[in-house]
Amino acid sequence: MTRSGTTHPAAYRDSNVLRWATAYTASVSGDVVFFLTLSWAVTRLAGPAQVGAVLAVGAIPRALLMLVGGVIADRYGPRRVVIGSDFARCVLIVGAAALMQFTGGGLPMLYAVALVFGVIDALFMPAVGALAGRLTDPGQLGRVQGLRVLAVRVSNAVGPMIAAIVLTAAGVAAGFGLAGLLFSLSFGLLLAVRLNRGQTAEPSTGSPLDDLRDGLRYLRRNRPLARLVVVVALSELCFSGPVGIGLVLLTAERHWGPAILGWALSVFSIGGAVSGILLTVLARVPRAGVALAGTLTATAVLVGALGQVTTAGALIAGSAALGAISGAAMAIGNALLQRTTEPRYLGRVGAVTSLCTLGLSPLLYPVTGLVAAAWGTGVFFAGCAVVCLLAAVTAATAKAIRDSEL
């Protein structure tokens, strides 16, 4: 790995980074719109019982092929892979919109779309994560990850709203069309994104299987990095979907209605967006490893307390605080992970982390419902608190992580 002597501007002033951040926002918004439209279409055609099956058809190949996607991202370069996979998503979803508009679609078509989208996602996700670590100097990674958190939380706040408006006004075909438009915007912006020339990766000379083995050996040899992967995976596991489902069940259990749920989910996203903005403008994060352990501990306390609230106001306030603290932990953890990883391994290391979060989190969905039904939502949130606390302890007891700087 070589480093350039040129000084890059702050990430929030770097047009290259801002193009990536805007593309990422459009991409995540497209994801949100696509999955809501897909769920709505399946519900209209076959009833709610089929929704879980269709989503599982997409989730399974994504999990199974995630490590392969990481190998491909490192082998051929994250920029090339992310552009190609984003283009494939555009073609797929625009095609789905056309079929729904002119033929009415059908359940088999929706199963096929979910399956192909899951395969493409397995390529896209490791590549887009690796791309974030190759845009600018390592010293800017904290700001880049702050922008990433901002993009995710803004998309999660805005995506459902625009999807609901389009689905209500124009139907499923228009919903798929909107998702395709957002993916097209992301694709166009990514074409203009360039890698940092001062941060190069050596090309692979072995087979893809050799690359996969090499990536796993790299993680085994680098114990501080492996431990950091565990920290990030545990910290994001509950926030890749289960906590959102928990909030739905909590508001239903307390008989607070959909308006309170909407407020709780919105302020959670707003809190995370505020954290993203603050981390983006900070020049550095002193004692970043200690800050990571501290924010994870605070996250554990807040998520555990959220399951015990008895008033709607406390739920909304707690959701805002949880969104802010968990957003900070997410940004710091991912920035440290990318700073610790050699550029040529970013795709494979990111794929392992994504597999542990997005790959495993769908398995927690039925667990969430079963635990809430048997012992109440408070017990489920307590379980999430234990997971976050385990991540905090893992970070706090590793000297290499505690001494990390951003």
C-alpha positions, 0 to 999 in steps of 0.5 A, spaced: 500 500 500 502 506 498 500 513 500 500 520 496 503 526 499 497 530 497 492 533 502 485 531 501 480 536 503 475 535 508 470 529 506 464 534 507 468 539 502 470 533 497 466 533 491 468 526 490 466 523 497 459 527 496 458 524 490 459 517 493 454 520 499 449 522 494 449 516 490 449 511 497 443 515 499 439 514 493 441 507 493 439 506 500 432 510 499 431 505 492 432 499 497 427 501 502 422 503 496 423 496 493 422 492 499 416 496 501 413 495 494 415 488 493 411 487 500 405 491 498 405 487 491 405 480 494 400 482 499 395 484 494 396 478 490 397 473 495 396 475 502 400 477 508 402 470 509 406 470 502 410 476 504 415 472 508 417 467 503 418 472 498 423 476 502 426 470 504 427 468 497 431 474 496 435 474 503 438 467 502 442 468 496 444 474 499 447 471 505 450 465 501 453 469 496 456 475 500 463 472 501 463 471 494 461 478 493 467 480 497 472 476 493 469 479 487 470 486 490 477 485 492 479 482 485 476 486 480 476 493 484 470 496 488 468 501 483 467 497 477 463 492 481 459 497 485 457 500 478 456 494 474 451 491 480 448 498 480 446 498 473 444 490 474 439 493 479 436 498 475 435 494 469 432 488 473 427 493 477 425 497 471 423 491 468 419 489 473 415 496 473 414 494 466 412 487 467 407 490 472 404 495 468 403 491 462 402 484 464 400 485 471 405 481 473 404 475 478 407 471 484 412 467 480 415 474 477 415 477 484 419 471 487 424 471 481 425 479 482 426 477 489 431 472 488 435 476 482 435 482 487 438 478 492 444 475 488 445 482 485 445 485 492 451 480 495 455 483 489 453 490 491 454 491 498 461 488 499 463 493 494 459 499 496 462 498 503 469 497 500 469 503 496 467 508 502 474 506 504 478 507 498 475 514 496 480 519 500 485 519 506 485 514 512 484 520 516 478 522 513 474 515 514 471 518 520 467 523 516 466 518 511 462 514 515 459 519 518 456 521 511 454 514 511 450 514 517 447 520 515 445 517 508 442 511 511 438 514 517 435 520 512 433 514 507 430 510 512 426 516 514 424 519 507 424 512 503 417 509 506 414 516 506 415 517 498 414 509 497 407 510 501 405 516 497 407 513 490 403 506 491 397 510 494 397 515 488 399 510 482 400 503 484 405 497 484 408 499 477 410 506 479 413 504 486 418 499 482 419 505 477 421 510 483 426 504 485 429 504 479 429 511 478 433 512 485 438 506 482 439 510 476 441 516 480 445 512 484 448 509 478 449 515 474 453 519 480 457 512 481 460 513 474 463 520 476 466 517 483 474 516 483 478 512 487 484 515 491 490 514 487 494 514 494 491 508 496 492 502 492 491 495 492 495 489 489 492 485 484 490 478 485 494 473 482 490 467 485 484 463 483 477 466 487 477 460 492 485 462 493 482 469 494 477 467 499 482 463 503 487 468 503 481 473 506 479 468 512 487 467 513 488 475 514 482 475 519 485 469 523 492 472 523 490 479 525 487 478 531 485 486 533 481 486 526 478 480 527 476 482 534 473 489 531 469 485 526 466 481 532 464 488 535 461 491 529 457 485 527 454 485 534 453 492 535 449 492 528 446 485 529 440 488 532 439 494 528 439 491 522 431 490 522 430 487 529 429 493 533 424 496 528 420 490 529 421 490 536 418 497 536 412 495 532 410 490 537 412 495 543 407 500 541 402 494 539 403 491 546 402 498 549 396 500 545 399 506 542 397 506 535 401 507 528 402 515 529 406 513 536 410 508 532 411 513 526 414 518 531 418 513 534 421 510 528 422 518 525 426 520 531 430 514 531 432 516 524 433 523 525 437 522 531 442 518 527 442 523 522 444 528 527 450 524 529 452 523 522 452 530 521 456 531 527 461 526 526 462 529 519 464 535 521 469 533 527 476 534 525 478 527 529 475 523 534 480 523 540 480 516 543 476 513 538 476 506 541 474 508 548 469 512 544 466 506 541 466 502 547 462 508 551 457 509 545 456 501 545 455 501 553 450 507 552 446 504 546 445 497 551 443 502 557 438 505 552 435 499 548 434 496 555 430 502 558 426 502 551 423 496 552 420 498 559 417 505 558 410 506 560 408 513 556 408 514 549 413 521 550 418 516 553 418 512 547 419 517 543 425 521 547 428 514 548 428 512 540 431 519 539 437 518 544 438 511 541 438 513 534 443 518 536 448 514 540 447 507 536 448 512 529 455 514 533 457 507 535 456 505 527 460 510 524 466 510 529 466 502 529 466 502 521 471 507 520 476 504 525 474 497 521 476 500 515 482 504 517 485 497 520 484 493 514 489 493 508 485 496 502 486 489 498 482 486 503 476 491 504 471 487 500 472 481 504 472 483 511 466 488 509 463 481 507 464 478 513 461 483 517 455 484 512 454 477 513 454 477 520 449 483 520 444 483 514 445 475 513 443 473 520 438 479 522 433 475 518 433 469 522 432 474 528 425 476 525 421 470 528 425 470 534 423 477 535 415 475 535 416 469 539 420 472 545 415 478 545 409 473 545 412 469 550 415 474 555 413 481 552 417 486 548 421 488 554 425 481 554 426 482 547 429 489 548 433 486 554 436 481 549 438 486 544 441 490 550 445 484 552 448 483 545 450 491 545 453 490 552 457 484 549 460 488 543 462 494 548 465 489 553 469 486 547 471 493 545 473 495 552 477 489 553 482 489 547 488 494 548 488 495 540 481 497 540 482 502 546 488 505 543 485 506 536 484 513 533 481 517 528 
